[in-house]
Amino acid sequence: MRLDALERTVAAERESVLSIREKTVSPEWAGRTPREIVAAGATLAQAPTPVMTLDTRALQHDLDEMIAWCARAGVQFAPHGKTTMSPSMWLDQLRAGAWGITVANEAQLRVAIDVGVPR
């Protein structure tokens, strides 16, 4: 499965300049990329609240477990994209072996197509 378009979307997202108009952007973070903010040593305590965090190790563990369960059950994994609406997480799921990303409505389908989800 070709993931080039989705990979480009995720890479561009990570290099996008943040705006003060975004809900969780501190004034001192505006005009910088997430990569620049992390490199400057920003901490979670500096993020405006409420803020949601994800444990990447736990996410990877859960993804590995789901892929393994599907393989044992003889079914294909097609996670529901609405749950996260996160191109980065979709890319991780597809790279891990998900057959595709499912959506619930046309608006979500437009997002998935626009960011490069192949199926």
Secondary structure by P-SEA (a helix, b strand, c coil): ccaaaaaaaaaaaaaccccccccccccccccccaaaaaaaccccccccccbbbbcaaaaaaaaaaaaaaaaaacbbbbccccccccaaaaaaaaaacccbbbbccaaaaaaaaaacccc
